[in-house]
Amino acid sequence: MTMTAEQAAWFQGTFQRLVDNVDKALQGKREIVSLVLSSMLAEGHVLLEDAPGTGKTSLAKALAATVQGTNSRIQFTPDLLPSDVTGVTIYDQQSHTFEFHRGPVFASIVLADEINRASPKTQSALLEVMEESRVTIDGVAHEAGRPFLVIATQNPIEQAGTYKLPEAQLDRFLIKTSLGYPDLAVTEKILAGASDRNPSAHLSPIITTSAVADMADLAATTHVEPAVLSYAAQLVEATRNDPAIRLGVSVRGAIAMVRIAKVWAASQGRHYVLPDDIKALARPVWMHRLLLDPEAEFAGTTPETVISRVLDSIAAPQARSAA
C-alpha cells in the first residue's frame, strides 16, 4: 500500500503542528527540530554535537511533551555502569523470584548526555536498544516501545577524559547535527522569558504516542522511484571510492537515507521522494559515517567536502512525481 496525496497532506499538517509546538520551548530552531522529528518518525536516533547550554535538554523534554510520551536523561560519566542504563534483575526474597527493574533507557525520548564520557562498555549498552528497540537482560528481551528516540550529545570542545565513539556506534545514529546558538532576535525573546525555567512543562500534547507510531508506519509507505533508489546507491558507492575516504557509507547508512527521505517527503506534503530530498539530507545522514584517510584529513579535507564532491559528481535523475 502506497501513501495517497490526501494522506500526505494530512501528514504535512500534523508534522508542522508538532514542529510549531516544540518551537514554543526551543525557539528559532525549526529546521533542526524538523530533522530530529523526522528521525523519530523514521525510527532512528540523533547525535547532537554541541556546546553546553544550547537547548539539548529542552529539545528532548519538548518532544516528549508534544507526543504525550515519557523522557529520561542519563548523564554519562566514567563510573556509569551498563546496568545504570538498561536496568537490573533483582531477587525478591518474599516472592522468591527475580524481578527486572527498568533503567532510564525505557522512555519515549532518552537524552544520553555527553555520551563520550562513559566507558566503551557502558556506551555499548545502547547498541542493542538503538538497533532493535529492545534490551536483553539475563536472556529475557524487554521491548522499549514506540516511539523510541535516543538523543545523544557530545561536547566538541572539551575532549579530555572522553572516549571517542567507534564507527560501529556512530553508524547507528540516523543523523548527526548541531543546534548551535540562536540569533540575536531569538536570544532577546529567550531572555524575556528567562523567569520560566521549564517552558516544556507548559506544552500541550499534540498527538499520542500510538498516533506517532501510526505516522511512522504511514511514512514508510511513501513512494520511492527506482531511479531515486539508484541515485542514492550511486552516491553511497561514490563515497566508498573517493580517494580521501578509508571507510564510506555503509549499507545501514544507505537504508537510513531512504527511511528518513520518505518521512522528509511526507513532511513536505508529498507522497513520493524526490532526488532533492536525498541531496537535502546527505550531510546530516552521511557525514558522521565517513572515515577520512589521515593524509587527506591532514591536508584539510572534511566529510562535508567529500559529500559536496560526491553530490556534484553524480547527476540526479528526473524522477516521476508519483507511482
Secondary structure per residue as TSV (DSSP state, phi and psi in degrees):
chain	resnum	aa	ss	phi	psi
A	1	M	-	360.0	130.3
A	2	T	-	-107.3	144.1
A	3	M	-	-58.5	140.1
A	4	T	-	-94.3	167.6
A	5	A	H	-62.3	-37.0
A	6	E	H	-66.1	-40.8
A	7	Q	H	-66.2	-36.9
A	8	A	H	-64.5	-39.4
A	9	A	H	-64.9	-41.1
A	10	W	H	-64.1	-42.5
A	11	F	H	-60.5	-45.1
A	12	Q	H	-59.9	-45.8
A	13	G	H	-62.4	-44.3
A	14	T	H	-66.8	-41.7
A	15	F	H	-59.3	-45.3
A	16	Q	H	-66.5	-34.1
A	17	R	H	-65.4	-37.4
A	18	L	H	-65.6	-45.1
A	19	V	H	-63.1	-43.3
A	20	D	H	-58.2	-41.3
A	21	N	H	-67.2	-44.9
A	22	V	H	-64.1	-34.3
A	23	D	H	-63.5	-21.7
A	24	K	H	-66.2	-31.1
A	25	A	H	-98.7	-28.6
A	26	L	S	-124.3	85.4
A	27	Q	T	-77.7	144.4
A	28	G	T	79.4	12.2
A	29	K	-	-126.6	41.9
A	30	R	H	-62.0	-40.2
A	31	E	H	-64.3	-43.1
A	32	I	H	-68.1	-40.8
A	33	V	H	-60.4	-40.5
A	34	S	H	-62.6	-40.6
A	35	L	H	-64.3	-45.4
A	36	V	H	-66.1	-42.5
A	37	L	H	-64.1	-38.8
A	38	S	H	-62.8	-38.8
A	39	S	H	-63.3	-41.3
A	40	M	H	-63.8	-42.8
A	41	L	H	-72.9	-21.3
A	42	A	T	-88.1	2.6
A	43	E	T	58.5	45.4
A	44	G	-	-118.0	-169.2
A	45	H	-	-133.3	163.8
A	46	V	E	-124.8	137.0
A	47	L	E	-113.8	118.7
A	48	L	E	-105.5	120.8
A	49	E	E	-105.8	102.7
A	50	D	-	-146.5	155.0
A	51	A	-	-71.8	159.3
A	52	P	T	-62.4	149.6
A	53	G	T	80.5	24.4
A	54	T	S	-101.8	-0.7
A	55	G	S	105.8	20.3
A	56	K	H	-66.1	-43.8
A	57	T	H	-66.5	-39.4
A	58	S	H	-61.6	-38.1
A	59	L	H	-61.6	-47.8
A	60	A	H	-63.0	-44.5
A	61	K	H	-65.1	-42.1
A	62	A	H	-65.9	-39.7
A	63	L	H	-63.0	-46.0
A	64	A	H	-61.8	-42.5
A	65	A	H	-66.1	-35.2
A	66	T	H	-68.9	-34.6
A	67	V	T	-102.9	14.1
A	68	Q	T	56.6	39.8
A	69	G	-	-110.3	-175.3
A	70	T	-	-103.3	156.9
A	71	N	E	-139.6	149.9
A	72	S	E	-139.6	155.8
A	73	R	E	-126.3	124.6
A	74	I	E	-112.6	117.7
A	75	Q	E	-87.0	107.7
A	76	F	-	-78.3	122.2
A	77	T	-	-131.8	164.5
A	78	P	T	-59.5	-26.9
A	79	D	T	-94.4	4.5
A	80	L	-	-69.7	136.3
A	81	L	-	-103.3	155.6
A	82	P	H	-54.7	-38.5
A	83	S	H	-67.4	-22.7
A	84	D	H	-68.9	-18.7
A	85	V	H	-96.4	-50.3
A	86	T	H	-89.8	-28.7
A	87	G	E	114.5	177.5
A	88	V	E	-147.3	152.0
A	89	T	E	-93.8	126.4
A	90	I	E	-120.9	139.7
A	91	Y	E	-81.2	125.5
A	92	D	E	-93.7	113.4
A	93	Q	T	-69.8	-26.1
A	94	Q	T	-74.6	-45.5
A	95	S	T	-92.2	-8.8
A	96	H	T	57.7	38.1
A	97	T	E	-133.9	160.9
A	98	F	E	-92.6	130.5
A	99	E	E	-116.3	138.2
A	100	F	E	-90.4	124.0
A	101	H	E	-102.4	113.6
A	102	R	E	-66.6	141.9
A	103	G	-	-88.6	179.2
A	104	P	T	-67.9	-9.8
A	105	V	T	-70.6	-15.3
A	106	F	-	-87.6	79.0
A	107	A	S	-152.1	161.6
A	108	S	S	-65.8	-45.4
A	109	I	E	-122.2	118.6
A	110	V	E	-112.9	120.4
A	111	L	E	-96.0	110.3
A	112	A	E	-95.2	89.7
A	113	D	E	-79.2	129.1
A	114	E	T	50.9	57.5
A	115	I	G	-59.3	-29.2
A	116	N	G	-77.7	0.4
A	117	R	G	-87.3	-15.7
A	118	A	S	-86.9	159.9
A	119	S	-	-67.7	157.2
A	120	P	H	-55.2	-33.6
A	121	K	H	-62.9	-42.6
A	122	T	H	-72.5	-39.2
A	123	Q	H	-57.0	-39.2
A	124	S	G	-67.0	-14.1
A	125	A	G	-64.4	-20.0
A	126	L	G	-89.3	-13.4
A	127	L	H	-61.2	-48.4
A	128	E	H	-66.1	-46.2
A	129	V	H	-68.9	-30.8
A	130	M	H	-71.1	-33.0
A	131	E	H	-87.3	-39.7
A	132	E	H	-118.9	0.7
A	133	S	S	55.2	39.3
A	134	R	E	-154.6	159.6
A	135	V	E	-123.8	130.0
A	136	T	E	-105.1	116.4
A	137	I	E	-122.5	123.5
A	138	D	T	53.1	38.6
A	139	G	T	81.3	0.9
A	140	V	E	-108.4	128.9
A	141	A	E	-89.3	134.8
A	142	H	E	-122.1	118.8
A	143	E	E	-73.4	141.3
A	144	A	-	-83.2	-21.0
A	145	G	-	88.4	176.3
A	146	R	S	-129.4	140.8
A	147	P	S	-74.0	161.0
A	148	F	-	-141.4	118.1
A	149	L	E	-134.4	124.9
A	150	V	E	-99.3	123.2
A	151	I	E	-109.7	102.9
A	152	A	E	-97.0	146.0
A	153	T	E	-123.3	151.5
A	154	Q	E	-135.9	144.0
A	155	N	-	-93.6	113.4
A	156	P	S	-73.7	-11.3
A	157	I	S	-92.2	-58.5
A	158	E	-	-88.6	107.3
A	159	Q	-	-110.7	-2.9
A	160	A	T	-65.0	132.1
A	161	G	T	74.3	20.1
A	162	T	-	-108.5	164.1
A	163	Y	-	-117.3	117.5
A	164	K	-	-62.1	134.6
A	165	L	-	-67.2	129.1
A	166	P	-	-69.2	160.4
A	167	E	H	-58.6	-37.0
A	168	A	H	-63.4	-32.8
A	169	Q	H	-80.8	-39.4
A	170	L	H	-59.1	-36.0
A	171	D	T	-66.2	-18.2
A	172	R	T	-84.4	-9.5
A	173	F	-	-88.1	124.5
A	174	L	S	-64.6	-43.3
A	175	I	E	-134.7	156.6
A	176	K	E	-126.4	127.8
A	177	T	E	-149.3	-172.5
A	178	S	-	-145.0	138.2
A	179	L	-	-75.2	-45.5
A	180	G	-	71.3	175.1
A	181	Y	-	-83.6	147.4
A	182	P	-	-72.7	161.9
A	183	D	-	-75.8	178.0
A	184	L	H	-60.9	-46.0
A	185	A	H	-62.3	-42.9
A	186	V	H	-68.7	-38.4
A	187	T	H	-59.0	-39.9
A	188	E	H	-64.1	-39.1
A	189	K	H	-64.7	-40.5
A	190	I	H	-64.5	-42.7
A	191	L	H	-65.6	-32.9
A	192	A	H	-64.1	-29.2
A	193	G	T	-106.8	25.0
A	194	A	T	-64.1	-20.8
A	195	S	T	-69.5	-20.6
A	196	D	-	-88.5	104.3
A	197	R	S	-78.1	-16.4
A	198	N	-	-139.9	75.5
A	199	P	G	-63.1	-23.9
A	200	S	G	-66.5	-24.4
A	201	A	G	-67.3	-19.1
A	202	H	G	-95.6	-0.3
A	203	L	-	-77.6	138.1
A	204	S	-	-93.0	139.9
A	205	P	-	-64.8	141.7
A	206	I	S	-93.3	-43.0
A	207	I	S	-140.5	170.9
A	208	T	-	-92.3	167.1
A	209	T	H	-63.5	-34.9
A	210	S	H	-65.9	-35.1
A	211	A	H	-68.6	-33.7
A	212	V	H	-62.7	-43.1
A	213	A	H	-61.6	-38.5
A	214	D	H	-65.8	-38.8
A	215	M	H	-63.6	-39.4
A	216	A	H	-63.8	-42.3
A	217	D	H	-65.6	-38.8
A	218	L	H	-66.9	-42.8
A	219	A	H	-61.2	-32.1
A	220	A	T	-65.7	-16.6
A	221	T	T	-92.2	3.5
A	222	T	-	-60.1	135.9
A	223	H	B	-75.2	137.6
A	224	V	-	-128.0	118.3
A	225	E	-	-63.9	145.1
A	226	P	H	-54.5	-33.3
A	227	A	H	-65.4	-35.2
A	228	V	H	-72.6	-38.8
A	229	L	H	-62.1	-41.8
A	230	S	H	-63.7	-38.6
A	231	Y	H	-62.3	-45.2
A	232	A	H	-62.7	-41.4
A	233	A	H	-64.9	-39.1
A	234	Q	H	-65.3	-38.3
A	235	L	H	-65.1	-41.9
A	236	V	H	-61.8	-45.1
A	237	E	H	-62.6	-37.6
A	238	A	H	-65.3	-34.6
A	239	T	H	-66.4	-34.1
A	240	R	H	-72.6	-28.5
A	241	N	H	-94.1	-4.1
A	242	D	-	-66.3	132.5
A	243	P	T	-63.2	-19.3
A	244	A	T	-88.0	-1.2
A	245	I	E	-111.7	131.6
A	246	R	E	-89.6	-35.9
A	247	L	E	-137.6	117.1
A	248	G	-	-90.0	-167.6
A	249	V	-	-68.5	132.9
A	250	S	-	-80.8	173.3
A	251	V	H	-62.7	-38.6
A	252	R	H	-59.9	-39.4
A	253	G	H	-65.3	-36.7
A	254	A	H	-67.8	-42.4
A	255	I	H	-64.5	-40.6
A	256	A	H	-59.3	-39.3
A	257	M	H	-61.8	-45.6
A	258	V	H	-64.4	-40.8
A	259	R	H	-64.0	-46.8
A	260	I	H	-76.2	-28.5
A	261	A	H	-64.4	-35.1
A	262	K	H	-63.3	-44.3
A	263	V	H	-65.7	-43.1
A	264	W	H	-61.1	-43.3
A	265	A	H	-63.1	-44.7
A	266	A	H	-63.9	-34.5
A	267	S	H	-69.1	-18.0
A	268	Q	T	-92.7	3.4
A	269	G	T	85.7	18.2
A	270	R	-	-111.8	144.2
A	271	H	S	-99.3	21.2
A	272	Y	B	-148.4	152.3
A	273	V	-	-94.7	137.4
A	274	L	-	-106.2	157.0
A	275	P	H	-56.7	-30.7
A	276	D	H	-63.3	-28.0
A	277	D	H	-65.7	-40.9
A	278	I	H	-63.0	-44.0
A	279	K	H	-62.3	-43.0
A	280	A	H	-65.6	-29.8
A	281	L	H	-100.5	-5.8
A	282	A	H	-57.5	-44.3
A	283	R	H	-68.7	-53.3
A	284	P	H	-66.6	-27.0
A	285	V	H	-86.3	-31.8
A	286	W	H	-112.1	-24.1
A	287	M	G	-59.6	-40.8
A	288	H	G	-74.6	-7.4
A	289	R	G	-92.4	-6.9
A	290	L	-	-90.6	133.9
A	291	L	E	-111.2	115.1
A	292	L	E	-78.9	150.2
A	293	D	-	-67.6	135.1
A	294	P	H	-55.0	-39.7
A	295	E	H	-66.4	-41.1
A	296	A	H	-65.5	-39.4
A	297	E	H	-65.7	-39.8
A	298	F	H	-64.8	-31.5
A	299	A	T	-78.7	-3.4
A	300	G	T	104.9	3.9
A	301	T	-	-72.4	138.4
A	302	T	-	-122.1	161.7
A	303	P	H	-56.3	-36.2
A	304	E	H	-64.1	-36.9
A	305	T	H	-60.3	-44.8
A	306	V	H	-64.9	-44.8
A	307	I	H	-60.9	-43.3
A	308	S	H	-62.1	-41.6
A	309	R	H	-64.9	-41.2
A	310	V	H	-66.4	-42.8
A	311	L	H	-63.3	-34.4
A	312	D	H	-74.5	-26.7
A	313	S	H	-86.0	-21.0
A	314	I	S	-109.2	121.7
A	315	A	-	-74.3	133.2
A	316	A	-	-75.7	140.3
A	317	P	-	-75.5	161.0
A	318	Q	-	-92.1	85.9
A	319	A	-	-76.6	146.5
A	320	R	-	-68.6	154.9
A	321	S	S	-80.5	-18.2
A	322	A	-	-155.4	168.5
A	323	A	-	-71.9	360.0
